[in-house]
Amino acid sequence: MADDATSSSDSTTTDQASETPFSEEELQHFKDLILERRRKAKDDVERMRNQIEDAKEQAGDNTAYSFHMADAGTDAMEREKLHLMIARQQKYIGYLDRALERIKNGTYGICKVTGKPIARERLEAVPHTEISIKAKKEQKKQERQQS
């Protein structure tokens, strides 16, 4: 009953924000697309973690004859780069997880800024997006004005 009171005071916004513009079949397509990208991202994270472990093992194998400070610096930079790439992929996985949650709760494909449907083409390219191209352009425009 509390839902009725909420929706009656704000019916147009709530209706727009709560109903996906896509059919069950289309939502399944996006879910499959997101799950595939999520699997690839998790595979990338695992591969990079293995590279870090391999680098640590190799660093322990250095002898006095093969160790050089420049090599150690390069190795450290490579490990740092891998850690940053892992963090980036984990953030991406979080975006994908939130998109799956929006599919589950029926709000997938609705722009969080305008409350209007996001173009299918945009969702095909960036299935985890929460905003339409129009809203993204406006966001970029505001960022440039603040700079």
C-alpha positions in Angstrom: 0.0 0.0 0.0 2.9 2.3 0.6 3.9 1.8 -3.0 0.5 3.2 -4.1 1.1 6.4 -2.1 4.5 6.8 -3.6 3.5 6.2 -7.2 0.5 8.5 -7.0 2.5 11.5 -5.9 5.2 10.9 -8.6 3.5 8.8 -11.2 5.1 10.0 -14.4 8.7 9.8 -13.2 8.1 6.5 -11.4 6.4 4.9 -14.4 9.2 6.0 -16.8 12.0 4.9 -14.4 10.4 1.6 -13.5 9.6 0.0 -16.9 12.2 -1.1 -19.3 11.4 -0.4 -23.0 12.6 -3.9 -24.0 10.8 -7.2 -24.3 11.9 -10.3 -22.3 13.7 -11.6 -25.4 15.6 -8.4 -25.8 16.5 -8.3 -22.1 17.8 -11.9 -22.4 19.9 -10.8 -25.3 21.4 -8.0 -23.2 21.8 -10.2 -20.2 23.8 -12.7 -22.4 25.9 -9.9 -23.8 26.7 -8.6 -20.4 27.4 -12.0 -19.0 29.9 -12.7 -21.8 31.7 -9.4 -21.3 31.7 -10.1 -17.5 33.3 -13.5 -18.1 35.9 -12.0 -20.4 36.7 -9.3 -17.9 37.0 -11.9 -15.1 39.3 -14.0 -17.3 41.5 -10.9 -17.9 41.7 -10.3 -14.2 42.8 -13.9 -13.5 45.3 -13.7 -16.3 46.8 -10.5 -15.0 47.0 -11.9 -11.4 48.8 -14.9 -12.8 51.3 -12.6 -14.5 51.9 -10.8 -11.3 52.5 -14.1 -9.5 54.9 -15.2 -12.3 56.8 -11.9 -12.0 57.1 -12.3 -8.3 58.5 -15.8 -8.7 61.0 -14.7 -11.3 62.1 -11.8 -9.2 63.0 -14.3 -6.5 65.1 -16.3 -9.0 67.5 -13.4 -9.7 71.2 -14.1 -8.8 74.0 -11.6 -8.4 75.0 -12.1 -12.0 71.5 -11.6 -13.6 70.2 -8.8 -11.3 70.3 -5.2 -12.6 68.6 -2.2 -10.9 67.1 -1.1 -14.2 65.5 -4.5 -14.7 64.1 -4.3 -11.2 62.6 -0.9 -11.9 61.1 -2.1 -15.2 59.6 -5.1 -13.4 58.1 -2.9 -10.7 56.6 -0.7 -13.3 55.0 -3.7 -15.1 53.6 -5.0 -11.8 52.1 -1.6 -11.0 50.6 -1.4 -14.4 49.0 -4.8 -14.0 47.6 -3.8 -10.6 46.0 -0.7 -12.2 44.6 -2.7 -15.1 43.1 -5.2 -12.6 41.5 -2.4 -10.7 40.1 -1.0 -13.9 38.6 -4.4 -14.9 37.1 -4.9 -11.4 35.4 -1.5 -11.7 34.1 -2.6 -15.2 32.8 -5.8 -13.7 31.0 -3.7 -11.1 29.3 -1.7 -13.8 28.3 -5.0 -15.6 26.9 -6.3 -12.3 24.8 -3.2 -11.8 23.5 -3.6 -15.4 22.4 -7.2 -14.6 20.7 -5.9 -11.5 18.8 -3.3 -13.6 17.7 -6.1 -15.9 16.5 -8.1 -12.9 14.5 -5.2 -11.4 13.1 -4.0 -14.8 14.8 -0.7 -15.1 17.4 -1.7 -17.7 17.6 0.7 -20.7 16.2 3.7 -18.9 18.4 6.8 -18.7 19.0 7.7 -15.1 19.3 11.4 -16.1 16.3 11.9 -18.4 14.1 8.9 -17.5 13.7 8.1 -21.1 14.7 4.9 -23.0 18.4 4.5 -24.0 18.9 3.7 -27.7 19.3 0.0 -28.4 22.4 0.8 -30.5 24.1 2.5 -27.5 23.3 -0.5 -25.3 24.7 -2.9 -27.9 28.0 -0.9 -27.8 28.0 -0.1 -24.1 25.6 -2.5 -22.4 26.4 -1.3 -18.9 25.6 2.3 -19.6 23.1 4.1 -17.3 22.6 7.2 -19.5 21.6 8.1 -23.0 23.9 9.7 -25.6 22.0 13.0 -25.2 22.6 13.0 -21.4 26.3 11.9 -21.9 26.9 14.8 -24.3 25.3 17.2 -21.8 27.4 15.8 -19.1 30.6 16.3 -21.2 29.5 19.8 -22.1 29.1 20.7 -18.4 32.5 19.2 -17.6 34.2 21.4 -20.3 32.5 24.5 -19.0 33.7 23.8 -15.4 37.3 23.3 -16.6 
